[in-house]
Each structure stands twice: as C-alpha cells, then as structure tokens.
Amino acid sequence: MSKIQWVLTSFTSLSSKISPFDNSVSSAKEEELWEIIEQARLEWKRAEEFFNWVEDPELVDHAVYALGAAEKKYTYLLKKARKAGHKKNL
C-alpha cells in the first residue's frame, strides 16, 4: 500500500470515528482515535529527526516536504478530534 493510500485510508477511518453527527463514541473508539493521532505525532517527530540528520542536497527537498506533510497531518487530525469534542492532553 502506498503512503498516499495509507493516508487516505487513515483519514477515512478517522472521519468515521469523529463524525460531528455521532456524539456517542465509545471509549474504545475514542482510545483508537487518540492512538491514530499519537502515531501521526510520532511520524512528525521522525520526519523532524530525518530533517535534522539529512546532509545530502538531493534529500533536503524530500526531508522538507516530509516534515511539512507530517506536521499538517498531525495538526489536522488533532483539530478535527477537538472540533468533534474529544479532549486529551498530549
């Protein structure tokens, strides 16, 4: 599965868990939601580490793109969860 397919699948899965029309999310689903968000946070941290590590000029663009994309993904998921009324201190 390509990264793009994985991201789309994750977003689709996440959207079903934090639908603004369904406020009766079970604690198991909510915990799964926060696990997905935590995975996105760790992905962002790994991208940041890669960015700080990379020295090859041919990889710098990739590192910048990966870092920006990972940060956007994490903040998007976090915002979406909080907008749906889910709260957790991270």
PDB file with one MODEL, atoms N, CA, C and O in Angstrom:
MODEL        1
ATOM      1  N   MET A   1       0.853  -1.169   0.000  1.00  0.00           N
ATOM      2  CA  MET A   1       0.000   0.000   0.000  1.00  0.00           C
ATOM      3  C   MET A   1       0.899   1.233   0.000  1.00  0.00           C
ATOM      4  O   MET A   1       1.806   1.351   0.824  1.00  0.00           O
ATOM      5  N   SER A   2       0.643   2.137  -0.919  1.00  0.00           N
ATOM      6  CA  SER A   2       1.449   3.353  -0.994  1.00  0.00           C
ATOM      7  C   SER A   2       1.131   4.265   0.186  1.00  0.00           C
ATOM      8  O   SER A   2       0.106   4.106   0.848  1.00  0.00           O
ATOM      9  N   LYS A   3       2.025   5.225   0.442  1.00  0.00           N
ATOM     10  CA  LYS A   3       1.802   6.162   1.550  1.00  0.00           C
ATOM     11  C   LYS A   3       0.526   6.966   1.341  1.00  0.00           C
ATOM     12  O   LYS A   3      -0.210   7.234   2.290  1.00  0.00           O
ATOM     13  N   ILE A   4       0.269   7.348   0.091  1.00  0.00           N
ATOM     14  CA  ILE A   4      -0.938   8.132  -0.196  1.00  0.00           C
ATOM     15  C   ILE A   4      -2.179   7.309   0.117  1.00  0.00           C
ATOM     16  O   ILE A   4      -3.120   7.814   0.728  1.00  0.00           O
ATOM     17  N   GLN A   5      -2.187   6.049  -0.294  1.00  0.00           N
ATOM     18  CA  GLN A   5      -3.327   5.186   0.001  1.00  0.00           C
ATOM     19  C   GLN A   5      -3.480   5.005   1.506  1.00  0.00           C
ATOM     20  O   GLN A   5      -4.598   5.004   2.022  1.00  0.00           O
ATOM     21  N   TRP A   6      -2.358   4.852   2.214  1.00  0.00           N
ATOM     22  CA  TRP A   6      -2.414   4.685   3.657  1.00  0.00           C
ATOM     23  C   TRP A   6      -3.004   5.921   4.330  1.00  0.00           C
ATOM     24  O   TRP A   6      -3.840   5.804   5.225  1.00  0.00           O
ATOM     25  N   VAL A   7      -2.567   7.112   3.897  1.00  0.00           N
ATOM     26  CA  VAL A   7      -3.081   8.357   4.472  1.00  0.00           C
ATOM     27  C   VAL A   7      -4.576   8.484   4.207  1.00  0.00           C
ATOM     28  O   VAL A   7      -5.342   8.820   5.110  1.00  0.00           O
ATOM     29  N   LEU A   8      -4.996   8.214   2.967  1.00  0.00           N
ATOM     30  CA  LEU A   8      -6.420   8.304   2.646  1.00  0.00           C
ATOM     31  C   LEU A   8      -7.230   7.307   3.463  1.00  0.00           C
ATOM     32  O   LEU A   8      -8.312   7.639   3.947  1.00  0.00           O
ATOM     33  N   THR A   9      -6.723   6.102   3.622  1.00  0.00           N
ATOM     34  CA  THR A   9      -7.409   5.096   4.432  1.00  0.00           C
ATOM     35  C   THR A   9      -7.481   5.547   5.885  1.00  0.00           C
ATOM     36  O   THR A   9      -8.513   5.384   6.537  1.00  0.00           O
ATOM     37  N   SER A  10      -6.395   6.109   6.390  1.00  0.00           N
ATOM     38  CA  SER A  10      -6.380   6.592   7.773  1.00  0.00           C
ATOM     39  C   SER A  10      -7.383   7.719   7.972  1.00  0.00           C
ATOM     40  O   SER A  10      -8.123   7.729   8.956  1.00  0.00           O
ATOM     41  N   PHE A  11      -7.408   8.675   7.032  1.00  0.00           N
ATOM     42  CA  PHE A  11      -8.351   9.782   7.142  1.00  0.00           C
ATOM     43  C   PHE A  11      -9.787   9.284   7.065  1.00  0.00           C
ATOM     44  O   PHE A  11     -10.643   9.759   7.811  1.00  0.00           O
ATOM     45  N   THR A  12     -10.063   8.337   6.176  1.00  0.00           N
ATOM     46  CA  THR A  12     -11.411   7.788   6.059  1.00  0.00           C
ATOM     47  C   THR A  12     -11.797   7.086   7.348  1.00  0.00           C
ATOM     48  O   THR A  12     -12.906   7.259   7.852  1.00  0.00           O
ATOM     49  N   SER A  13     -10.882   6.296   7.875  1.00  0.00           N
ATOM     50  CA  SER A  13     -11.128   5.590   9.126  1.00  0.00           C
ATOM     51  C   SER A  13     -11.335   6.579  10.269  1.00  0.00           C
ATOM     52  O   SER A  13     -12.235   6.409  11.091  1.00  0.00           O
ATOM     53  N   LEU A  14     -10.504   7.602  10.315  1.00  0.00           N
ATOM     54  CA  LEU A  14     -10.603   8.609  11.360  1.00  0.00           C
ATOM     55  C   LEU A  14     -11.914   9.373  11.256  1.00  0.00           C
ATOM     56  O   LEU A  14     -12.565   9.621  12.271  1.00  0.00           O
ATOM     57  N   SER A  15     -12.307   9.748  10.055  1.00  0.00           N
ATOM     58  CA  SER A  15     -13.539  10.509   9.866  1.00  0.00           C
ATOM     59  C   SER A  15     -14.739   9.749  10.402  1.00  0.00           C
ATOM     60  O   SER A  15     -15.657  10.344  10.967  1.00  0.00           O
ATOM     61  N   SER A  16     -14.733   8.439  10.227  1.00  0.00           N
ATOM     62  CA  SER A  16     -15.857   7.650  10.730  1.00  0.00           C
ATOM     63  C   SER A  16     -15.868   7.617  12.253  1.00  0.00           C
ATOM     64  O   SER A  16     -16.917   7.404  12.862  1.00  0.00           O
ATOM     65  N   LYS A  17     -14.718   7.825  12.868  1.00  0.00           N
ATOM     66  CA  LYS A  17     -14.631   7.789  14.323  1.00  0.00           C
ATOM     67  C   LYS A  17     -14.980   9.124  14.967  1.00  0.00           C
ATOM     68  O   LYS A  17     -15.391   9.158  16.127  1.00  0.00           O
ATOM     69  N   ILE A  18     -14.825  10.226  14.235  1.00  0.00           N
ATOM     70  CA  ILE A  18     -15.058  11.536  14.846  1.00  0.00           C
ATOM     71  C   ILE A  18     -16.125  12.328  14.100  1.00  0.00           C
ATOM     72  O   ILE A  18     -16.052  13.553  14.006  1.00  0.00           O
ATOM     73  N   SER A  19     -17.088  11.635  13.588  1.00  0.00           N
ATOM     74  CA  SER A  19     -18.176  12.296  12.877  1.00  0.00           C
ATOM     75  C   SER A  19     -18.873  13.287  13.805  1.00  0.00           C
ATOM     76  O   SER A  19     -19.222  12.932  14.931  1.00  0.00           O
ATOM     77  N   PRO A  20     -19.082  14.525  13.353  1.00  0.00           N
ATOM     78  CA  PRO A  20     -19.749  15.510  14.205  1.00  0.00           C
ATOM     79  C   PRO A  20     -21.215  15.166  14.449  1.00  0.00           C
ATOM     80  O   PRO A  20     -21.851  15.768  15.314  1.00  0.00           O
ATOM     81  N   PHE A  21     -21.761  14.208  13.701  1.00  0.00           N
ATOM     82  CA  PHE A  21     -23.164  13.840  13.843  1.00  0.00           C
ATOM     83  C   PHE A  21     -23.363  12.700  14.832  1.00  0.00           C
ATOM     84  O   PHE A  21     -24.499  12.372  15.175  1.00  0.00           O
ATOM     85  N   ASP A  22     -22.295  12.104  15.287  1.00  0.00           N
ATOM     86  CA  ASP A  22     -22.384  10.975  16.202  1.00  0.00           C
ATOM     87  C   ASP A  22     -21.587  11.293  17.456  1.00  0.00           C
ATOM     88  O   ASP A  22     -20.367  11.130  17.486  1.00  0.00           O
ATOM     89  N   ASN A  23     -22.282  11.747  18.488  1.00  0.00           N
ATOM     90  CA  ASN A  23     -21.608  12.113  19.729  1.00  0.00           C
ATOM     91  C   ASN A  23     -21.488  10.942  20.692  1.00  0.00           C
ATOM     92  O   ASN A  23     -20.979  11.104  21.801  1.00  0.00           O
ATOM     93  N   SER A  24     -21.944   9.780  20.290  1.00  0.00           N
ATOM     94  CA  SER A  24     -21.928   8.619  21.172  1.00  0.00           C
ATOM     95  C   SER A  24     -20.757   7.697  20.850  1.00  0.00           C
ATOM     96  O   SER A  24     -20.936   6.498  20.633  1.00  0.00           O
ATOM     97  N   VAL A  25     -19.572   8.266  20.823  1.00  0.00           N
ATOM     98  CA  VAL A  25     -18.383   7.490  20.509  1.00  0.00           C
ATOM     99  C   VAL A  25     -17.986   6.691  21.745  1.00  0.00           C
ATOM    100  O   VAL A  25     -17.848   7.248  22.834  1.00  0.00           O
ATOM    101  N   SER A  26     -17.804   5.396  21.574  1.00  0.00           N
ATOM    102  CA  SER A  26     -17.423   4.554  22.706  1.00  0.00           C
ATOM    103  C   SER A  26     -16.006   4.892  23.147  1.00  0.00           C
ATOM    104  O   SER A  26     -15.219   5.458  22.387  1.00  0.00           O
ATOM    105  N   SER A  27     -15.699   4.534  24.385  1.00  0.00           N
ATOM    106  CA  SER A  27     -14.358   4.827  24.888  1.00  0.00           C
ATOM    107  C   SER A  27     -13.300   4.047  24.117  1.00  0.00           C
ATOM    108  O   SER A  27     -12.173   4.522  23.972  1.00  0.00           O
ATOM    109  N   ALA A  28     -13.638   2.860  23.619  1.00  0.00           N
ATOM    110  CA  ALA A  28     -12.676   2.084  22.822  1.00  0.00           C
ATOM    111  C   ALA A  28     -12.379   2.793  21.513  1.00  0.00           C
ATOM    112  O   ALA A  28     -11.224   2.866  21.093  1.00  0.00           O
ATOM    113  N   LYS A  29     -13.414   3.316  20.864  1.00  0.00           N
ATOM    114  CA  LYS A  29     -13.205   4.044  19.614  1.00  0.00           C
ATOM    115  C   LYS A  29     -12.430   5.329  19.866  1.00  0.00           C
ATOM    116  O   LYS A  29     -11.562   5.705  19.078  1.00  0.00           O
ATOM    117  N   GLU A  30     -12.746   5.998  20.967  1.00  0.00           N
ATOM    118  CA  GLU A  30     -12.031   7.235  21.278  1.00  0.00           C
ATOM    119  C   GLU A  30     -10.557   6.941  21.554  1.00  0.00           C
ATOM    120  O   GLU A  30      -9.683   7.698  21.133  1.00  0.00           O
ATOM    121  N   GLU A  31     -10.284   5.851  22.255  1.00  0.00           N
ATOM    122  CA  GLU A  31      -8.892   5.475  22.513  1.00  0.00           C
ATOM    123  C   GLU A  31      -8.176   5.161  21.201  1.00  0.00           C
ATOM    124  O   GLU A  31      -7.013   5.525  21.024  1.00  0.00           O
ATOM    125  N   GLU A  32      -8.866   4.488  20.285  1.00  0.00           N
ATOM    126  CA  GLU A  32      -8.283   4.196  18.973  1.00  0.00           C
ATOM    127  C   GLU A  32      -7.999   5.488  18.208  1.00  0.00           C
ATOM    128  O   GLU A  32      -6.974   5.611  17.538  1.00  0.00           O
ATOM    129  N   LEU A  33      -8.911   6.441  18.316  1.00  0.00           N
ATOM    130  CA  LEU A  33      -8.722   7.744  17.687  1.00  0.00           C
ATOM    131  C   LEU A  33      -7.439   8.398  18.190  1.00  0.00           C
ATOM    132  O   LEU A  33      -6.641   8.891  17.392  1.00  0.00           O
ATOM    133  N   TRP A  34      -7.231   8.405  19.517  1.00  0.00           N
ATOM    134  CA  TRP A  34      -6.038   9.035  20.074  1.00  0.00           C
ATOM    135  C   TRP A  34      -4.775   8.247  19.732  1.00  0.00           C
ATOM    136  O   TRP A  34      -3.689   8.822  19.655  1.00  0.00           O
ATOM    137  N   GLU A  35      -4.908   6.942  19.528  1.00  0.00           N
ATOM    138  CA  GLU A  35      -3.753   6.155  19.076  1.00  0.00           C
ATOM    139  C   GLU A  35      -3.346   6.566  17.662  1.00  0.00           C
ATOM    140  O   GLU A  35      -2.156   6.662  17.362  1.00  0.00           O
ATOM    141  N   ILE A  36      -4.325   6.808  16.796  1.00  0.00           N
ATOM    142  CA  ILE A  36      -4.043   7.261  15.430  1.00  0.00           C
ATOM    143  C   ILE A  36      -3.360   8.626  15.469  1.00  0.00           C
ATOM    144  O   ILE A  36      -2.406   8.873  14.732  1.00  0.00           O
ATOM    145  N   ILE A  37      -3.853   9.501  16.331  1.00  0.00           N
ATOM    146  CA  ILE A  37      -3.262  10.834  16.460  1.00  0.00           C
ATOM    147  C   ILE A  37      -1.842  10.735  17.014  1.00  0.00           C
ATOM    148  O   ILE A  37      -0.951  11.457  16.569  1.00  0.00           O
ATOM    149  N   GLU A  38      -1.632   9.850  17.975  1.00  0.00           N
ATOM    150  CA  GLU A  38      -0.286   9.660  18.525  1.00  0.00           C
ATOM    151  C   GLU A  38       0.662   9.112  17.458  1.00  0.00           C
ATOM    152  O   GLU A  38       1.825   9.511  17.406  1.00  0.00           O
ATOM    153  N   GLN A  39       0.186   8.213  16.616  1.00  0.00           N
ATOM    154  CA  GLN A  39       1.008   7.701  15.515  1.00  0.00           C
ATOM    155  C   GLN A  39       1.406   8.841  14.579  1.00  0.00           C
ATOM    156  O   GLN A  39       2.541   8.893  14.106  1.00  0.00           O
ATOM    157  N   ALA A  40       0.477   9.746  14.318  1.00  0.00           N
ATOM    158  CA  ALA A  40       0.773  10.893  13.457  1.00  0.00           C
ATOM    159  C   ALA A  40       1.807  11.807  14.115  1.00  0.00           C
ATOM    160  O   ALA A  40       2.676  12.356  13.438  1.00  0.00           O
ATOM    161  N   ARG A  41       1.710  11.966  15.438  1.00  0.00           N
ATOM    162  CA  ARG A  41       2.688  12.794  16.158  1.00  0.00           C
ATOM    163  C   ARG A  41       4.082  12.175  16.076  1.00  0.00           C
ATOM    164  O   ARG A  41       5.072  12.876  15.862  1.00  0.00           O
ATOM    165  N   LEU A  42       4.148  10.865  16.246  1.00  0.00           N
ATOM    166  CA  LEU A  42       5.440  10.177  16.159  1.00  0.00           C
ATOM    167  C   LEU A  42       6.005  10.247  14.746  1.00  0.00           C
ATOM    168  O   LEU A  42       7.215  10.383  14.562  1.00  0.00           O
ATOM    169  N   GLU A  43       5.137  10.155  13.757  1.00  0.00           N
ATOM    170  CA  GLU A  43       5.570  10.293  12.361  1.00  0.00           C
ATOM    171  C   GLU A  43       6.172  11.680  12.136  1.00  0.00           C
ATOM    172  O   GLU A  43       7.182  11.822  11.446  1.00  0.00           O
ATOM    173  N   TRP A  44       5.548  12.694  12.720  1.00  0.00           N
ATOM    174  CA  TRP A  44       6.053  14.067  12.618  1.00  0.00           C
ATOM    175  C   TRP A  44       7.433  14.171  13.273  1.00  0.00           C
ATOM    176  O   TRP A  44       8.343  14.785  12.716  1.00  0.00           O
ATOM    177  N   LYS A  45       7.586  13.565  14.464  1.00  0.00           N
ATOM    178  CA  LYS A  45       8.876  13.606  15.159  1.00  0.00           C
ATOM    179  C   LYS A  45       9.957  12.877  14.355  1.00  0.00           C
ATOM    180  O   LYS A  45      11.094  13.342  14.283  1.00  0.00           O
ATOM    181  N   ARG A  46       9.607  11.739  13.752  1.00  0.00           N
ATOM    182  CA  ARG A  46      10.582  11.016  12.915  1.00  0.00           C
ATOM    183  C   ARG A  46      10.981  11.854  11.709  1.00  0.00           C
ATOM    184  O   ARG A  46      12.151  11.879  11.325  1.00  0.00           O
ATOM    185  N   ALA A  47      10.011  12.541  11.111  1.00  0.00           N
ATOM    186  CA  ALA A  47      10.317  13.406   9.965  1.00  0.00           C
ATOM    187  C   ALA A  47      11.228  14.551  10.395  1.00  0.00           C
ATOM    188  O   ALA A  47      12.116  14.960   9.646  1.00  0.00           O
ATOM    189  N   GLU A  48      11.007  15.063  11.596  1.00  0.00           N
ATOM    190  CA  GLU A  48      11.858  16.130  12.125  1.00  0.00           C
ATOM    191  C   GLU A  48      13.284  15.620  12.359  1.00  0.00           C
ATOM    192  O   GLU A  48      14.256  16.313  12.057  1.00  0.00           O
ATOM    193  N   GLU A  49      13.397  14.413  12.897  1.00  0.00           N
ATOM    194  CA  GLU A  49      14.720  13.820  13.108  1.00  0.00           C
ATOM    195  C   GLU A  49      15.432  13.603  11.776  1.00  0.00           C
ATOM    196  O   GLU A  49      16.628  13.869  11.658  1.00  0.00           O
ATOM    197  N   PHE A  50      14.700  13.119  10.775  1.00  0.00           N
ATOM    198  CA  PHE A  50      15.282  12.904   9.455  1.00  0.00           C
ATOM    199  C   PHE A  50      15.755  14.233   8.867  1.00  0.00           C
ATOM    200  O   PHE A  50      16.844  14.317   8.298  1.00  0.00           O
ATOM    201  N   PHE A  51      14.928  15.270   9.009  1.00  0.00           N
ATOM    202  CA  PHE A  51      15.284  16.599   8.514  1.00  0.00           C
ATOM    203  C   PHE A  51      16.579  17.086   9.165  1.00  0.00           C
ATOM    204  O   PHE A  51      17.449  17.633   8.488  1.00  0.00           O
ATOM    205  N   ASN A  52      16.702  16.889  10.466  1.00  0.00           N
ATOM    206  CA  ASN A  52      17.903  17.322  11.191  1.00  0.00           C
ATOM    207  C   ASN A  52      19.128  16.484  10.839  1.00  0.00           C
ATOM    208  O   ASN A  52      20.258  16.957  10.964  1.00  0.00           O
ATOM    209  N   TRP A  53      18.918  15.256  10.406  1.00  0.00           N
ATOM    210  CA  TRP A  53      20.004  14.337  10.103  1.00  0.00           C
ATOM    211  C   TRP A  53      20.517  14.463   8.672  1.00  0.00           C
ATOM    212  O   TRP A  53      21.712  14.297   8.427  1.00  0.00           O
ATOM    213  N   VAL A  54      19.626  14.755   7.727  1.00  0.00           N
ATOM    214  CA  VAL A  54      19.964  14.701   6.304  1.00  0.00           C
ATOM    215  C   VAL A  54      21.003  15.761   5.937  1.00  0.00           C
ATOM    216  O   VAL A  54      20.915  16.914   6.359  1.00  0.00           O
ATOM    217  N   GLU A  55      21.983  15.344   5.147  1.00  0.00           N
ATOM    218  CA  GLU A  55      23.022  16.259   4.675  1.00  0.00           C
ATOM    219  C   GLU A  55      23.103  16.287   3.159  1.00  0.00           C
ATOM    220  O   GLU A  55      23.578  17.262   2.576  1.00  0.00           O
ATOM    221  N   ASP A  56      22.651  15.244   2.533  1.00  0.00           N
ATOM    222  CA  ASP A  56      22.713  15.133   1.075  1.00  0.00           C
ATOM    223  C   ASP A  56      21.756  16.142   0.440  1.00  0.00           C
ATOM    224  O   ASP A  56      20.554  16.094   0.703  1.00  0.00           O
ATOM    225  N   PRO A  57      22.264  17.051  -0.388  1.00  0.00           N
ATOM    226  CA  PRO A  57      21.409  18.065  -1.014  1.00  0.00           C
ATOM    227  C   PRO A  57      20.231  17.471  -1.795  1.00  0.00           C
ATOM    228  O   PRO A  57      19.181  18.100  -1.924  1.00  0.00           O
ATOM    229  N   GLU A  58      20.418  16.264  -2.308  1.00  0.00           N
ATOM    230  CA  GLU A  58      19.337  15.627  -3.055  1.00  0.00           C
ATOM    231  C   GLU A  58      18.205  15.156  -2.146  1.00  0.00           C
ATOM    232  O   GLU A  58      17.093  14.921  -2.620  1.00  0.00           O
ATOM    233  N   LEU A  59      18.471  15.015  -0.858  1.00  0.00           N
ATOM    234  CA  LEU A  59      17.442  14.570   0.082  1.00  0.00           C
ATOM    235  C   LEU A  59      16.817  15.710   0.881  1.00  0.00           C
ATOM    236  O   LEU A  59      15.807  15.509   1.555  1.00  0.00           O
ATOM    237  N   VAL A  60      17.399  16.888   0.814  1.00  0.00           N
ATOM    238  CA  VAL A  60      16.889  18.014   1.599  1.00  0.00           C
ATOM    239  C   VAL A  60      15.449  18.347   1.213  1.00  0.00           C
ATOM    240  O   VAL A  60      14.607  18.539   2.090  1.00  0.00           O
ATOM    241  N   ASP A  61      15.155  18.417  -0.083  1.00  0.00           N
ATOM    242  CA  ASP A  61      13.785  18.716  -0.514  1.00  0.00           C
ATOM    243  C   ASP A  61      12.805  17.676   0.014  1.00  0.00           C
ATOM    244  O   ASP A  61      11.716  18.011   0.481  1.00  0.00           O
ATOM    245  N   HIS A  62      13.204  16.420  -0.066  1.00  0.00           N
ATOM    246  CA  HIS A  62      12.343  15.349   0.441  1.00  0.00           C
ATOM    247  C   HIS A  62      12.110  15.515   1.943  1.00  0.00           C
ATOM    248  O   HIS A  62      10.984  15.365   2.417  1.00  0.00           O
ATOM    249  N   ALA A  63      13.167  15.823   2.686  1.00  0.00           N
ATOM    250  CA  ALA A  63      13.055  15.985   4.132  1.00  0.00           C
ATOM    251  C   ALA A  63      12.135  17.151   4.484  1.00  0.00           C
ATOM    252  O   ALA A  63      11.330  17.049   5.410  1.00  0.00           O
ATOM    253  N   VAL A  64      12.250  18.248   3.756  1.00  0.00           N
ATOM    254  CA  VAL A  64      11.394  19.416   3.995  1.00  0.00           C
ATOM    255  C   VAL A  64       9.936  19.060   3.720  1.00  0.00           C
ATOM    256  O   VAL A  64       9.054  19.380   4.516  1.00  0.00           O
ATOM    257  N   TYR A  65       9.688  18.401   2.597  1.00  0.00           N
ATOM    258  CA  TYR A  65       8.326  18.007   2.232  1.00  0.00           C
ATOM    259  C   TYR A  65       7.745  17.038   3.265  1.00  0.00           C
ATOM    260  O   TYR A  65       6.608  17.207   3.707  1.00  0.00           O
ATOM    261  N   ALA A  66       8.524  16.025   3.649  1.00  0.00           N
ATOM    262  CA  ALA A  66       8.048  15.025   4.605  1.00  0.00           C
ATOM    263  C   ALA A  66       7.736  15.660   5.958  1.00  0.00           C
ATOM    264  O   ALA A  66       6.744  15.311   6.597  1.00  0.00           O
ATOM    265  N   LEU A  67       8.575  16.583   6.388  1.00  0.00           N
ATOM    266  CA  LEU A  67       8.356  17.267   7.662  1.00  0.00           C
ATOM    267  C   LEU A  67       7.076  18.096   7.617  1.00  0.00           C
ATOM    268  O   LEU A  67       6.256  18.033   8.533  1.00  0.00           O
ATOM    269  N   GLY A  68       6.910  18.868   6.554  1.00  0.00           N
ATOM    270  CA  GLY A  68       5.707  19.689   6.420  1.00  0.00           C
ATOM    271  C   GLY A  68       4.444  18.853   6.340  1.00  0.00           C
ATOM    272  O   GLY A  68       3.433  19.185   6.958  1.00  0.00           O
ATOM    273  N   ALA A  69       4.499  17.771   5.582  1.00  0.00           N
ATOM    274  CA  ALA A  69       3.326  16.904   5.422  1.00  0.00           C
ATOM    275  C   ALA A  69       2.962  16.227   6.743  1.00  0.00           C
ATOM    276  O   ALA A  69       1.784  16.141   7.089  1.00  0.00           O
ATOM    277  N   ALA A  70       3.949  15.754   7.471  1.00  0.00           N
ATOM    278  CA  ALA A  70       3.689  15.084   8.746  1.00  0.00           C
ATOM    279  C   ALA A  70       3.106  16.057   9.770  1.00  0.00           C
ATOM    280  O   ALA A  70       2.203  15.703  10.529  1.00  0.00           O
ATOM    281  N   GLU A  71       3.626  17.278   9.785  1.00  0.00           N
ATOM    282  CA  GLU A  71       3.094  18.287  10.709  1.00  0.00           C
ATOM    283  C   GLU A  71       1.648  18.623  10.369  1.00  0.00           C
ATOM    284  O   GLU A  71       0.803  18.715  11.259  1.00  0.00           O
ATOM    285  N   LYS A  72       1.364  18.806   9.085  1.00  0.00           N
ATOM    286  CA  LYS A  72      -0.010  19.120   8.654  1.00  0.00           C
ATOM    287  C   LYS A  72      -0.963  17.985   9.013  1.00  0.00           C
ATOM    288  O   LYS A  72      -2.078  18.229   9.475  1.00  0.00           O
ATOM    289  N   LYS A  73      -0.530  16.756   8.802  1.00  0.00           N
ATOM    290  CA  LYS A  73      -1.373  15.595   9.112  1.00  0.00           C
ATOM    291  C   LYS A  73      -1.709  15.574  10.599  1.00  0.00           C
ATOM    292  O   LYS A  73      -2.871  15.406  10.971  1.00  0.00           O
ATOM    293  N   TYR A  74      -0.705  15.743  11.447  1.00  0.00           N
ATOM    294  CA  TYR A  74      -0.916  15.715  12.893  1.00  0.00           C
ATOM    295  C   TYR A  74      -1.849  16.838  13.343  1.00  0.00           C
ATOM    296  O   TYR A  74      -2.801  16.595  14.084  1.00  0.00           O
ATOM    297  N   THR A  75      -1.580  18.055  12.903  1.00  0.00           N
ATOM    298  CA  THR A  75      -2.421  19.178  13.336  1.00  0.00           C
ATOM    299  C   THR A  75      -3.844  19.046  12.802  1.00  0.00           C
ATOM    300  O   THR A  75      -4.798  19.423  13.483  1.00  0.00           O
ATOM    301  N   TYR A  76      -3.995  18.512  11.586  1.00  0.00           N
ATOM    302  CA  TYR A  76      -5.330  18.292  11.023  1.00  0.00           C
ATOM    303  C   TYR A  76      -6.114  17.301  11.886  1.00  0.00           C
ATOM    304  O   TYR A  76      -7.257  17.567  12.259  1.00  0.00           O
ATOM    305  N   LEU A  77      -5.497  16.161  12.202  1.00  0.00           N
ATOM    306  CA  LEU A  77      -6.184  15.141  12.992  1.00  0.00           C
ATOM    307  C   LEU A  77      -6.524  15.662  14.384  1.00  0.00           C
ATOM    308  O   LEU A  77      -7.614  15.405  14.896  1.00  0.00           O
ATOM    309  N   LEU A  78      -5.607  16.382  14.989  1.00  0.00           N
ATOM    310  CA  LEU A  78      -5.832  16.924  16.321  1.00  0.00           C
ATOM    311  C   LEU A  78      -6.974  17.939  16.317  1.00  0.00           C
ATOM    312  O   LEU A  78      -7.848  17.907  17.183  1.00  0.00           O
ATOM    313  N   LYS A  79      -6.957  18.840  15.333  1.00  0.00           N
ATOM    314  CA  LYS A  79      -8.021  19.842  15.217  1.00  0.00           C
ATOM    315  C   LYS A  79      -9.379  19.184  15.002  1.00  0.00           C
ATOM    316  O   LYS A  79     -10.373  19.564  15.622  1.00  0.00           O
ATOM    317  N   LYS A  80      -9.405  18.199  14.120  1.00  0.00           N
ATOM    318  CA  LYS A  80     -10.653  17.503  13.793  1.00  0.00           C
ATOM    319  C   LYS A  80     -11.208  16.793  15.035  1.00  0.00           C
ATOM    320  O   LYS A  80     -12.413  16.829  15.281  1.00  0.00           O
ATOM    321  N   ALA A  81     -10.348  16.158  15.803  1.00  0.00           N
ATOM    322  CA  ALA A  81     -10.783  15.462  17.016  1.00  0.00           C
ATOM    323  C   ALA A  81     -11.314  16.450  18.049  1.00  0.00           C
ATOM    324  O   ALA A  81     -12.359  16.217  18.657  1.00  0.00           O
ATOM    325  N   ARG A  82     -10.604  17.537  18.244  1.00  0.00           N
ATOM    326  CA  ARG A  82     -11.045  18.526  19.234  1.00  0.00           C
ATOM    327  C   ARG A  82     -12.334  19.216  18.804  1.00  0.00           C
ATOM    328  O   ARG A  82     -13.189  19.521  19.635  1.00  0.00           O
ATOM    329  N   LYS A  83     -12.469  19.461  17.505  1.00  0.00           N
ATOM    330  CA  LYS A  83     -13.699  20.082  16.998  1.00  0.00           C
ATOM    331  C   LYS A  83     -14.899  19.167  17.234  1.00  0.00           C
ATOM    332  O   LYS A  83     -16.016  19.639  17.446  1.00  0.00           O
ATOM    333  N   ALA A  84     -14.663  17.866  17.197  1.00  0.00           N
ATOM    334  CA  ALA A  84     -15.730  16.897  17.435  1.00  0.00           C
ATOM    335  C   ALA A  84     -15.988  16.700  18.930  1.00  0.00           C
ATOM    336  O   ALA A  84     -16.850  15.911  19.316  1.00  0.00           O
ATOM    337  N   GLY A  85     -15.237  17.419  19.767  1.00  0.00           N
ATOM    338  CA  GLY A  85     -15.483  17.378  21.203  1.00  0.00           C
ATOM    339  C   GLY A  85     -14.626  16.408  21.981  1.00  0.00           C
ATOM    340  O   GLY A  85     -14.880  16.180  23.164  1.00  0.00           O
ATOM    341  N   HIS A  86     -13.625  15.835  21.358  1.00  0.00           N
ATOM    342  CA  HIS A  86     -12.737  14.900  22.044  1.00  0.00           C
ATOM    343  C   HIS A  86     -11.594  15.680  22.675  1.00  0.00           C
ATOM    344  O   HIS A  86     -10.953  16.498  22.015  1.00  0.00           O
ATOM    345  N   LYS A  87     -11.344  15.429  23.939  1.00  0.00           N
ATOM    346  CA  LYS A  87     -10.295  16.155  24.661  1.00  0.00           C
ATOM    347  C   LYS A  87      -9.305  15.169  25.249  1.00  0.00           C
ATOM    348  O   LYS A  87      -9.678  14.133  25.798  1.00  0.00           O
ATOM    349  N   LYS A  88      -8.051  15.513  25.123  1.00  0.00           N
ATOM    350  CA  LYS A  88      -6.996  14.721  25.751  1.00  0.00           C
ATOM    351  C   LYS A  88      -5.747  15.582  25.778  1.00  0.00           C
ATOM    352  O   LYS A  88      -5.434  16.264  24.802  1.00  0.00           O
ATOM    353  N   ASN A  89      -5.037  15.552  26.889  1.00  0.00           N
ATOM    354  CA  ASN A  89      -3.772  16.286  26.983  1.00  0.00           C
ATOM    355  C   ASN A  89      -2.679  15.448  26.351  1.00  0.00           C
ATOM    356  O   ASN A  89      -2.451  14.303  26.742  1.00  0.00           O
ATOM    357  N   LEU A  90      -2.004  16.033  25.365  1.00  0.00           N
ATOM    358  CA  LEU A  90      -0.918  15.309  24.697  1.00  0.00           C
ATOM    359  C   LEU A  90       0.411  15.900  25.086  1.00  0.00           C
ATOM    360  O   LEU A  90       1.452  15.429  24.629  1.00  0.00           O
TER     361      LEU A  90
ENDMDL
END
